[in-house]
Amino acid sequence: MSKAVEKVDFSKIRYANCWEDADILLEGLNPKAGSKILSIASAGDNSFALLSTDPELLLAVDLSKSQLHLCELKKVAIKNLEREECLQFLGFHSDKKRLETYAQLQSQLSAEARSYFDQLSNEIQRGIIHQGKFEQYFQLFSQKILPLIHSKKTIQKLFQEKSELAQIDFYKNKWNSWRWRMLFKLFFSKAIMGKFGRDPEFLKQVEIPVAEYIFRKAEVQLQSQSAQQNFILNYNLTGEFGVHLPYYLREENYENIKRNLGALKLFEGYAQDAIGQYDKFDYMNLSNIFEYMDVETFQNTGKELINGLKKVGTMAYWNLMVTRQLSKEFPRDLAIQASLSDNLTQKDKGFFYHQILIEQRK
């Protein structure tokens, strides 16, 4: 067990959305129909996305009961609501009847999840996807900090369709002011992020200058034409996803995911603990769990997860600000898909991540 994890408060929702890019996750893993997939649950979004591949089993694993309750609520919403109703209930679109919708759904929740959300009527009314600690962090930035830097008109212009050269020119001459640089680096410092965003324990292994790192990653994204369609960046800066949505709620994916909800099971505990109960998996989505681990814990956990992966099975995980690579620790067992990993990293909408790694069991 990681010492950092032991000190984290899991009583509240930390992430109401997944901030890893499901599009590159699906491309990297490329799961075959009928497979067994282990997926870090978090807010559930990427586990739902993986349901689009018609798995036999999708096991969503998390240490936090609150995150698993959130996954259950989203599952029940997808199962019972039409797409637009689901978008309204969760908070993507406006809706004044969320509590009425919840009243229709609550009988299908487990007793524990129902008890949990019965006490969160205000959060449900405001849209549950905006109520995680991390989302509140972005809300604080978009509502209190960014207005001190740029007008709404300037923010809107950032996302307007334009050429790559025009995007670069806009960033250099309109966006990248001294006020932007100063307030951005202050707000996204290790101290402020630990207090208002991620748990401080999750930053214990970080040794690089956090604010400078995030600023440089943002700088690249903001000058890219892809920024105009990046719903993650849109939320970071406006507190809303805009017209571009996460994979699991896009019109072309919703009904397929709804049909496959029966394959989704929730598991409370460590990812490696699930292997003992469900045997080996074909694919693993490990989010960025290694970010929080010291080297010894990373090695021990990594070995257990490799042993739980079938031969030629594939795992995907992200590095954020702490570099971890299992194939370097266990080269006899695991091979990195280097060109694929590099290609996916280049188009990652989660621009703040250092890299996504796709590795295959030998």
Summary of the structure (lengths in Angstrom):
residues: 362
radius of gyration: 20.0
end to end distance: 26.7
largest distance: 56.7
contacts: 1182
relative contact order: 0.16
helix: 57%
strand: 12%
